[in-house]
Amino acid sequence: MNLLRNLLLVFTTFAGFSAWGMEPVNDVDPWEPMNRRIFAFNETLDNYALLPIARGYKFVMPDSAERGVSNFILNIYEVNSVFNSLMQGRPTNALQTGGRFLVNTALGFGGLFDVATLMGIEPSPADFGQTLYTWGFEEGPFVMLPLIGPKTIRSGTGFFFDTYTSIPAFLDWKTAYLFWTLEVVDIRANLIKADDLITGDRYIFIRNAYMQRREYFVTGGKVTDTFSEFEEGDEYEDF
């Protein structure tokens, strides 16, 4: 846990430089050779460990139980969305998200059932990466983190901040890591079908998809199509 906290400090420092004095980075992936090596490590770990576990999880879990686990995890992070919405100056969104948490916790058996959506209280997530965007912090370079996957300096800072300010972080370490392990398996299980959609260079596809998804999220749906820009002239070294 100390290692991850140190990583958070490093990410926060880089994000600070990006916001207060450094020019915005035009090349989205200046660390591509390093990122590709980390990506290869993550792919190996996924193929031999995480993916088989996720497939086994889907095999033994009924669809309704899978949805329940996903709902429970999302409900936990509604609390983060409340505080991030407030930090972004969006009190209405904070009230809506807080209402979802209360309804689903009380009426949805701790969040296993998404009762709030059925009542017309739609999800409106917010994370600390989006908060940093609202505060004027630049995106920073793309980075592939070991075990964690694709991030940018800004979203990586937000990831560590949200992780260590979430409800599980305030519980005993065994419970916290049990929750985070379940979260990783649940996310991977939900992405199994998406593997068939990946074409061409897996690294470029995943990088571009991540960058566009983050842009869509932090800007509230205002996206500039930059896929062709990323792919044109992309050359890289062999590992």
C-alpha positions in Angstrom: 0.0 0.0 0.0 2.9 2.4 0.7 4.1 1.8 -2.9 0.8 2.8 -4.3 0.7 5.9 -2.1 4.1 6.9 -3.4 2.9 6.4 -6.9 0.0 8.7 -6.1 2.5 11.3 -4.9 4.4 11.0 -8.1 1.3 11.3 -10.3 0.1 14.3 -8.3 3.5 16.0 -8.8 3.4 15.4 -12.6 -0.1 16.6 -12.8 0.8 19.8 -10.9 3.7 20.5 -13.4 1.2 20.0 -16.3 -1.2 22.5 -14.9 1.1 25.1 -13.5 3.8 26.0 -16.0 4.4 23.2 -18.5 3.1 23.4 -22.0 0.4 21.0 -22.9 1.7 17.7 -24.3 0.9 17.5 -28.0 2.2 13.9 -28.4 -0.3 11.8 -26.5 2.1 8.9 -26.1 5.7 10.1 -25.7 6.6 7.1 -23.6 5.4 4.5 -26.1 8.4 2.1 -26.1 8.2 1.8 -22.3 4.4 1.7 -22.4 4.5 -1.2 -24.9 6.8 -3.2 -22.7 4.4 -2.7 -19.7 1.5 -3.6 -22.0 3.2 -6.8 -23.0 3.7 -7.7 -19.3 0.0 -6.9 -18.6 -1.1 -9.0 -21.5 0.9 -12.0 -20.3 -0.5 -11.6 -16.8 -4.0 -11.3 -18.3 -3.7 -14.4 -20.6 -2.3 -16.7 -17.9 -4.1 -15.5 -14.8 -6.8 -12.8 -14.9 -8.6 -14.0 -18.0 -8.9 -17.6 -16.9 -10.2 -16.4 -13.5 -12.7 -14.1 -15.2 -13.9 -16.9 -17.4 -14.3 -19.2 -14.4 -16.2 -16.4 -12.6 -18.6 -16.0 -15.5 -19.1 -19.8 -15.7 -20.1 -20.3 -12.1 -22.0 -17.0 -11.6 -25.6 -16.7 -12.9 -26.2 -13.6 -14.9 -28.3 -12.1 -12.2 -25.6 -12.6 -9.6 -23.0 -11.0 -11.9 -25.2 -8.0 -12.3 -25.7 -7.8 -8.5 -22.0 -7.8 -7.9 -21.5 -5.1 -10.6 -24.3 -3.0 -9.0 -22.8 -3.4 -5.5 -19.4 -2.2 -6.7 -20.8 0.7 -8.6 -22.9 1.7 -5.5 -19.8 1.8 -3.4 -18.2 4.4 -5.7 -21.4 6.6 -5.7 -19.9 8.1 -2.5 -16.8 9.2 -4.5 -19.1 10.7 -7.1 -20.9 12.7 -4.5 -17.7 14.4 -3.3 -16.2 14.8 -6.7 -19.4 16.4 -8.0 -19.2 18.9 -5.1 -15.5 19.6 -5.8 -16.5 20.3 -9.4 -19.2 22.7 -8.4 -22.1 20.5 -9.4 -24.4 20.3 -6.3 -27.4 19.0 -8.3 -25.3 16.1 -9.6 -24.1 15.5 -6.0 -27.7 15.3 -4.7 -28.7 13.0 -7.5 -25.8 10.7 -6.9 -26.2 10.8 -3.2 -29.9 9.9 -3.7 -28.9 6.9 -5.8 -26.6 5.7 -3.0 -29.2 6.0 -0.3 -32.0 4.4 -2.4 -29.9 1.5 -3.6 -28.3 0.9 -0.2 -31.6 0.9 1.6 -34.0 -0.6 -0.9 -31.5 -2.5 -3.1 -30.0 -4.7 -0.4 -26.8 -2.8 -0.1 -26.7 -1.9 -3.8 -27.1 -5.4 -5.2 -30.2 -4.1 -7.1 -30.3 -0.8 -9.0 -33.7 0.4 -7.6 -32.7 4.0 -8.2 -32.6 3.7 -12.0 -36.1 2.1 -11.9 -37.3 5.1 -10.0 -35.9 7.5 -12.6 -32.7 8.5 -10.7 -30.1 7.9 -13.4 -26.4 7.3 -12.7 -24.2 10.3 -13.2 -20.7 9.3 -12.1 -17.8 11.7 -11.4 -14.2 10.9 -10.5 -11.2 12.8 -9.4 -9.7 12.7 -12.9 -12.7 14.7 -14.1 -12.4 17.0 -11.1 -8.8 17.7 -12.1 -10.0 18.5 -15.6 -12.6 20.9 -14.1 -9.8 22.6 -12.2 -7.8 23.1 -15.3 -5.2 20.4 -15.1 -3.8 19.2 -18.4 -4.3 15.5 -19.4 -0.6 14.8 -19.5 1.0 11.9 -21.4 -0.6 8.5 -21.8 0.9 5.8 -19.5 0.4 2.1 -19.2 0.6 1.1 -15.6 1.7 -2.4 -14.5 -1.3 -4.5 -13.3 -3.6 -1.5 -13.6 -3.6 -0.7 -17.4 -4.1 2.4 -19.5 -4.2 5.8 -17.8 -2.9 9.3 -18.3 -1.1 11.4 -15.8 -4.4 13.1 -14.9 -6.6 10.1 -14.9 -3.9 8.0 -13.1 -3.8 10.6 -10.3 -7.5 10.5 -10.1 -7.5 6.7 -10.0 -5.2 6.5 -7.0 -7.0 9.4 -5.2 -10.4 7.8 -5.7 -9.1 4.3 -4.7 -7.7 5.5 -1.4 -10.6 7.8 -0.5 -13.3 5.1 -1.3 -15.2 3.2 1.4 -13.1 0.1 1.2 -9.9 2.1 2.0 -11.3 2.9 5.4 -11.9 -0.8 6.2 -9.3 -3.3 7.4 -6.8 -4.1 4.7 -8.0 -7.7 4.1 -11.5 -6.5 3.4 -10.2 -3.7 1.2 -8.1 -5.9 -1.0 -10.8 -8.5 -1.2 -13.2 -5.8 -2.5 -10.6 -4.5 -5.0 -9.8 -8.1 -6.2 -13.5 -8.7 -6.8 -13.7 -5.4 -8.6 -10.9 -6.4 -11.0 -12.3 -9.8 -11.7 -15.8 -8.3 -12.3 -14.4 -5.6 -14.7 -12.4 -8.2 -16.6 -15.4 -10.6 -16.8 -17.5 -7.7 -18.3 -14.9 -7.0 -20.9 -14.5 -10.6 -22.2 -17.0 -10.0 -25.1 -15.2 -6.8 -26.0 -12.0 -8.7 -26.8 -13.6 -9.8 -30.1 -14.0 -6.1 -31.1 -10.2 -5.4 -31.0 -8.6 -5.3 -34.4 -5.1 -4.6 -35.6 -2.5 -3.5 -33.2 -4.0 -4.3 -29.7 -1.9 -1.6 -28.0 -3.0 1.2 -30.4 -6.6 0.1 -30.3 -6.8 0.0 -26.5 -4.9 3.3 -26.2 -7.1 5.1 -28.6 -10.3 3.6 -27.2 -9.2 4.6 -23.6 -8.3 8.2 -24.6 -11.6 8.7 -26.4 -13.6 7.2 -23.6 -11.9 9.5 -21.1 -12.4 12.6 -23.3 -16.1 11.7 -23.6 -16.4 11.3 -19.8 -14.5 14.4 -18.6 -16.1 16.7 -21.2 -19.6 15.5 -20.8 -19.8 14.0 -24.3 -17.9 16.6 -26.3 -15.4 14.5 -28.2 -13.1 15.3 -31.0 -12.3 12.2 -33.2 -8.6 11.7 -33.0 -8.3 8.1 -33.9 -6.8 8.8 -37.3 -4.3 11.2 -35.8 -3.0 8.6 -33.4 -2.7 5.9 -36.0 -1.0 7.8 -38.8 2.7 7.5 -38.8 2.8 5.4 -35.6 6.2 3.7 -35.5 7.7 1.9 -32.6 10.6 -0.2 -31.5 10.4 -3.9 -31.0 10.5 -5.0 -27.4 
